């Protein structure tokens, strides 16, 4: 992953075919990163939905965060 030049990462981010739903979802099979910084880095991280493991990690994180709300709410 570190062997991929920064310019390549930037070209993937700039390519509109790697974005779904009007730019809300990043989906790039070529990009090996599961989680990557948003285009405006201070806004946090996003998921590369092209990788099933990344989607699974997101779902598990949501479950862990919502369990207390379910049981305590």
Residue, then its C-alpha position, 0 to 999 in steps of 0.5 A: x500500500x505504501x508503494x503506491x505513489x501519492x499522485x496515484x492516490x490523488x488521481x483515484x480521488x479525482x476520478x468521478x467514476x470512483x464515486x457513487x451516489x453523487x460523490x457520497x460513496x467511494x468505490x475503487x477496487x484498485x485502491x488497496x486501502x479500506x479506510x482513507x482520509x476524506x478529500x478534505x482531510x480534517x473532516x475525518x475518514x471514509x470507507x472504500x466500499x469496494x472492499x467487503x472487509x471494509x464494509x463488514x468493519x463499518x457494520x460491526x462498528x455501527x453495531x458496537x456503537x448502537x448496542x448501548x442505545x438499544x439496551x439502555x435507551 
